[in-house]
Amino acid sequence: MDTLSYVTVDVFTSTRFEGNPLAVISDARGLSDAAMQKIATEFNYSEVTFVLPPENPENSARVRIFTPTMEVPFAGHPNVGTAYVLGQRIEIFGKRVGEKLRFEEKAGIVEVSLKRKDGRIEATAIRAPQPLAIGETITEETIARCVTLEPGVIVSTVHAPVFASVGLNFAVAELNGLEALAGARPNLAGFQAAAGRQTTSCHDFSLFLYVRASDDPWTIRARMFAPLDNVPEDPATGSASAALGAYLVSLAPAADMNVRITIEQGVEMGRRSVITLDVVKSGGIVTDVVISGSCVSVMRGEIILQD
């Protein structure tokens, strides 16, 4: 093939040019791993997805996710956006599109629900592919160096800074207010030092900072920094949001909970995103995490593979 079609969408928003941009290659058959990485690097979005026929015909597609520097096993906004793109089709690889999709990914099966209104996709919702996993704690000084803040603005009342994952690992840390959150600036040397010490992450050190609203602890403002992946700041990070939401619910005293969490991200970048999480805890264990949000189409075109 000489050219390859792509579309882009803005994810976790219904306003074009806000949210988190995603490029979707909806038929990546014939592309090598190296070609996928080069295309992802060329787009320089936080992620690009490549859609392939499923290995198990009971599933909808195999989806591979690449950052500008590497392939990752799972991510939130790529799944929400890819589902939005594929859900508008009549069929995927000869199989009719229904109201639910199943994506094969390195982290496992990702289940997707399409929410339609008047025939149009209003939102997509994905289920985290892995149970909550908590890794090592991280010193406040390490977090502070990464984002050029004083250690005193980091809050450890509910939890110390720590690695958390429901399919992709992130360092998560709470700050003491929106002023501190707005003042965060990534320091590459700090991230390099932090990455050199970690043992629990499957990708480069990525840091998710957040502040809980004083009147509603389940309303959160967040920022995510991953400069080692060539993503100085990400406007919306569904996988990090899901990990944080699951972790906070796991720490809540009630043994049984069904919580809806709203996470606003990207505000400081001028690309406001809204991520909705539905987290279920039963018998003290988080059993389900669903990530949902809206999308809007932005561009479509062709990648020239050879002259």
Steps between C-alpha positions, in 0.01 A plus 500: 500500500617852416276698736330441833179667614467656842254708699554714806260568784511713813423276796328575834337808357211599275679821392734479204863598576461421869548164674777263398571447128530145369588363159335171404631274222186293458661236274866445583540168321843472340675750725810387686562586863769742390262674259237538772756660729618740229143606425429557870818705531402704194158588643662579838166461677508337842373183324408362159297181456538233232200273443547143380273197457445313828685179572178362652202551264273551801673833559461818294861598427856493620616846601863601541584827674821697440633812669764706314767275652353155574207259490289484818269218613196716579389863509168670561453774243624282209235240579220754543597674174556181300161368610341828390660472155421132447151533646400727213568224249252239384754222539856434618698241303176349369327487839199723560542769765264468796463695821797326659855444378783285631859605433794264533792688657829412665343568843206270424148531362354851512120505496333804345142626510372749243245748631283636217244778486287556188725256315822688584766387744466726803774335706705184527581309817783252553563256781852490646666173395681421824425518873647779708868446575696718742878521475775668695460831679699798374660771711348845506841639405507287184157624394591860579819484290308362202267800485705782654292532816577513871447166677266671746220536241472122468225355718546157661196503729305242295796331333867552431605550137484152349486297180149387402368311199191342346691410185770768476714622789512862619647685792213682672530780754258742664576872528362750751317728257445628149775760536758228553353296215516799264860564602628154407766505227663178377873470570657247263793427732259425783305255282819330382615452858158367605488257208844368590380404847165343419443124485121472464421681174470343154576829326684825565423690819167683456361722774132572570442791740158584636296719734163397650223759523439614858122460469504167312790255533387317185550810284865525405728729296812330363809541285719225347864534401702247297796685345701179466235384251522834314172602665591804714135518610193296404157668474305187602626170637225244547730221620655720769157631601369145530797392711460800730124458529530131582770572757303774677189282516709213638619730780150620593374345826176350362531136393238532226480803272383605156663836432490737204815710475552801271855592407572826319836514326679714241364830630844653545584404140190659351367154406240429768398135528236330712545134596223308675577194710258251651674295767348206685635359827363181654621341821781752523637421152463715188331270250419727205629823345324653199647802319266706279501820301395680185697548177487728197644437153771741381697385194530224245770436244764267359852412602734459201696180554692503174523716188 
